[in-house]
Amino acid sequence: MAGNMDQYLKIFRESHVEDQQTLLGIHVLIYGIVNAVWVMLNALFVPARYRWLMFYPVIGWGALVFVHWWFYVRNADRLCRLREERAISKTVRSASVE
């Protein structure tokens, strides 16, 4: 039984990591499309002396994409293990109370 559970947890973790990578890909795709349109519109319709302002949202959102990668993709396996440990400790606590 323990072998089956370990195998299940391994597959679950791999699936979780793949899901996080997919979500990051979607995030980067949306970031690229929206900011390309944003820069294009600003380049066409904003006076030259204010064009530098268009880079603040691009840099800010880019920082958030980096944070998404840092915490949820780079550490996806570790995050999954922490959630598993928390779930197991809750299960053990509830079983000991009963």
Number of C-alpha atoms within 10 A of each C-alpha: 6 7 8 9 10 11 12 12 15 14 12 14 19 15 13 17 21 14 14 20 17 13 16 18 14 12 15 18 12 12 15 14 10 13 19 13 11 15 15 13 12 18 15 10 9 14 9 10 7 10 14 11 11 17 14 10 13 17 12 11 15 16 12 12 16 15 13 17 20 12 12 19 22 15 14 21 19 15 17 18 15 12 12 14 12 12 12 12 12 12 11 11 11 10 9 8 6 5
